[in-house]
Amino acid sequence: MLNSSRLFKASIIQMCASTDLEDDTRRCLDLMQRAADEGAQLITLPENCVGMDQRSSPATTISLPETQHPALAAFPQFARENHVEILIGSLGIQMQDQQFNRSYFIDKQGCIKAYYDKINLFDVDLGEGQWFRESDTFTAGERAVMTPCCGGKAGMAICYDVRFPQLFRAYAQAGADILFVPAAFTKTTGKAHWHALLRARAIENGAWVIAPAQHGTAEKGCYGHSLIIDPWGEIQVECGIAEEVATTEIDLALVTQARTRVPALRNEREFRLN
């Protein structure tokens, strides 16, 4: 018999942010209310969910100090009033002369329980005039962060981090049941790699992957296709290419089941490279 305490509903919110932080915050709250009305106990938002301009090339994020950011006033209040846990995929945060691409986890009492600064910054040249240098704007994080989440443990990551499997392996080895990958993935890389990378992280670690993403309006904007993937690598819910809320049941018992069937974490051995 399944332990009901290991079951909960989670929602991924897919949206397209703008340069209007107050409007983005209101739109996020509306979508979060839809998720709460669907019974979600965990609500997850994408990377740069408040204050991102996809129309510029490269896309730009608007950063504010934590005390001035409208999302950090509104979202904890929503969590408290609706008794839900919230992942803010990320916000641009200004601290003195530095900026961080920072993700937050908020508990049911509206308290920020953890934050994570994106470690691996997106510095790439995709060709055809499409390039990104996230390090020109943001300072890279230096800490991997886990947080309690709905009776389990979650490892925090952001977007480009998904290409660095050692981060997710460390989380799984430390007991993470859930891997968060909020994103604003480009259409170019999304078409080629989004599903494959996220399914790989779920399969190799035997963990749930929850990846809320931005969609885009421009030809080279964000890819969308927000996903929740189970520990066996099966996609449980997927959004399309427009604004959407998708909700599914998470069974944390499937983590143990997957890791028992394929005990890769236990079988892993150290080695030398000659």
N, C-alpha and C positions, 0 to 999 in steps of 0.2 A: 504494500500500500504506500502511495506517495505521501510524504510529509507535507501537509498543506502550508506549513510555514516557509517552505522553499518555493512556493508559487506566488507570483505577482504579475500584474500587468504593466507593461512598459510602452511608452509612445515615443516615436521619432517625429520631430517636427521639421518639415522641409519648407524653406522660405527663401526669399531674395532680399537681402538687406539693401539699405540706401544710405544717403548722406544725412538723412533726417533722423537723428537718434531718438527723439521723442516719438515720432511716428513708428519707427522700428520697434520700440519698446511696447507701444500699444498693440501693434500687430502680433508680436510675440505673445502678449498676454491673451489676446483673443484666441490664438491657436492653442495656447496652453489650456484655456478654459474648455475648448473642444476636447482636448485629450483627457482632462479631468472628468468631463461629462461621460466619456467612454469608459471610465473606471480605472484610468491609469494611476498607478502608485509611484511610478518613476516617469518623469517627463524629460526628454533630452532635446537640446537645441544645437544648431550647427556652429561651426567655427565662424567668428566675426558676425554673430547674429544681429548685432546692433552697431551700425556705423561702418559700412563698407561700400565703396564705389566701384562697381564692376565695369562702369563705362570708361574709366581711365585705363591707360595702358602703360605699365602694369596696373592692376587693381590696387586701390589704396584703402587703408583702414584708418578710421578716425579714433584717436586715442585721447582719453581724459584721465585725470586722477580718480582713484577709486571713490573718493568722497563726493565727486561731482558727477559720477556716471549714473544716468537715470535707471539703467537696468539693475544696478546694485541696490537701489532703493526699492524698486517695484517687485523684482522677482523673489527675494526673500519673504516679502509680505504675502505674495501669492502662495508660496509654499506653506506658510503658516496658516493662512486662511483656508486652504484646500487640503491640508494635511498630506502633502505629496513631497517626494524628493525630486530635485531638479538638477540636471547637469546643464550649466551654461557652457556651450561648446567652446566659445572663447569671446573675449572682448579685448580691444586695444586699451592698454593701461599705461598711463604716464606716471613715472616715478622719478622726480627730479630731472636729470638729463638723460634718462633712459626710458625706453618703451618696451613693453612685453606683450606678447600674444598669450593671454592668460585664460585658462579654463577654471571654472569654479564648480564645486559640488555643494549643494544646499540641502540640509536635512528637513524633516517635517515640521520642525519648530522654527524654521526660517533662519537657522544659523549656518554660516559658511563653515563647513567642516574641513574642506581641503581646497587648495588651489594648485595649479600646475602651469608652469611656464614652458611653452613649446621648446623642446630641446633641439630638434633638427629643423633648421630654417630652410625655406624653399628658395634656393639659389640655382636656377636652371635657365638654359636657353633651348626652347623647344623648336626653334627654327621658324621661318616665315614671319619674322618680326615679333614673335611672341616670347618674351623673356620675363624673368622674375628675379629680384634680388631682395628677399625678405630681410636679409641681414643689413641692408641699407637703412631699414626702419627699426627693426626689433633687436633687442639683446637676447641671445639664446639662454634658455633655462639650463640648469645644472643638476636638477633633482628629478628622479622618477618618484611618482606619488601614487600611493594606494589609499583608498577610502572605504569605510563600511558603506554598504549600499543594499537596502532592502533585504537584510538578513544574510548577505554575502559580502564579498570583497571585490572592489573594482579597481583596475589599473587605468590611469589617466594618460591619454595621448592626444595629439592633434594632427590631423591631416597627413602631411609629409612624413611624420613619424612612422606611418604604416610601412614604409619601405625599409625600416631598420628593425628586423625581427628580434634582435637581441634585447631590445627594450621589452617586448611582449613576453619573451621567454623568461626574463627576470621576474616579471609580474606573475606568470604562471607558476614558476618555481617558488614564489613567495605565497602562493595560495589564492591568487585572484580567480574568481569565478567569471568575471565580466571584464571585457576590454572595451573601453570607450575610444572611439575614433571619430569625433566630430570633424567635419571637413568643409572646405570650399574648393573641391577638386576641380581642375580645369576640364573642359570638354575633351581636349586633345588627349590628356593622360587618362581621363576617366573612361573613355571608350576602349582604350587599350588595356588598362590595368586595374581599374577600381574593383570589380567583382573578384578577380583572381587574387589580388593582394588580401582583401578582407577575408575571403574564404580560407586562404592559406593560414592567416593568423588564427582563425578559429580552429581549423583542423589540427595544426601542429601543436597547439596549446590545449586543446580540449576545453575551450572556453566560449562563452557567449560573446559575440562581437556586436556592439550597438554603435551604428555609424549614421547619425543625423547629418544631412548635408544641405548646402545651399544649392538652389537651382539658379539658372541665369536667364537673362532676357537677350543678351548680346550673343552674336554668333560664336564668339570665343569665350563666353562667360562660363559659369559654373555648371557642372555636369548633372547635379541632382542625383536621382536613384539612391536615396537614403535606404539603408538596409539594417535589418536585424537578422543575425545568422546564429544558428544553434551550434553546440560544441562538436557536432558531427559534420559541420560544414554545410548544412542545409539552410537555404534562405527561407526564413519564416514570414517575412513581410518585406515588401519593397515599394518605394514611391516611384512616381514617374518623373516628369520633367517640369512640373508646376508646383505651386504651393499645395501642401498636403499635410495631413496628420494621419499616421498609421499606428495602430495599436495591436499588440499581440501578448500572449501569455508567456512568461519566462518561468521555466522550471529549472531551478538550480541543481536539482538532483541529476539532471542530464550531464552535468560536468563530471561528477563521479563516475557515471556510467561510461562516458566516452573515454575517460582516463583509465578505467579498468579494462575496457576492450582493447585499447591501444596504449600501453603504459610507457609512452615515449619519455615522459618526464622522469620516470623512475629508472628507465633503461639508459638514459643519457650518460655518456662517459667523457671525461676530459681526454684530450689528445695533444700531441705535439705535431707541428708542421715542420718537416725537414727542409 
